[in-house]
Amino acid sequence: MGFEKFGRKSFTGITKTAKFVDLLTEGKVEGTVCKQCGAKFFPPRADCASCFSKDMDWFEMPKKGKLETFTTAYYAPFGFEKDCPYTMGVVDFGQLKLFARLSSDIKIEDVKVGMDVSIRPLKYEDDQMSFEITKA
């Protein structure tokens, strides 16, 4: 499987990190870690941006993080028009940060910077895969 099943609109059919989508279907949200220098990346990278090694492995993203910022989109790019409005946020996991949509089970009036959140895989009705921010 490649990236053709990732997100609402995929523009990348194949990549060296295609295993990411397979892991999502298994219920896991994982990033990559360099076996040479230990640098961690999310979204996953095929090659290390720190030491340029191609020797990468997978690691499970932390279970809890803090919502650093968020915004609501009322207009959307191609492929996302029917989804509006939707809220996106940045989660701080310490060494890593993640950008994703907030789950529809979180009411916008309950969203606060600094709140504890987690991430989970998301399967859309058309079998496309992604991940979302949810309450911790």
Stockholm file with secondary structure:
# STOCKHOLM 1.0

chainA/1-136         MGFEKFGRKSFTGITKTAKFVDLLTEGKVEGTVCKQCGAKFFPPRADCASCFSKDMDWFEMPKKGKLETFTTAYYAPFGFEKDCPYTMGVVDFGQLKLFARLSSDIKIEDVKVGMDVSIRPLKYEDDQMSFEITKA
#=GR chainA/1-136 SS CCGGGBSSSCCCSCCTTTHHHHHHHTTCCEEEEETTTCCEESSCCSSCTTTCCCCEEEEECCSCEEEEEEEEESSCCTTCGGGCSEEEEEEECSSCEEEEEECTTSCGGGCCTTCEEEEEEEECTTSCEEEEEEEC
#=GC SS_cons         CCGGGBSSSCCCSCCTTTHHHHHHHTTCCEEEEETTTCCEESSCCSSCTTTCCCCEEEEECCSCEEEEEEEEESSCCTTCGGGCSEEEEEEECSSCEEEEEECTTSCGGGCCTTCEEEEEEEECTTSCEEEEEEEC
//
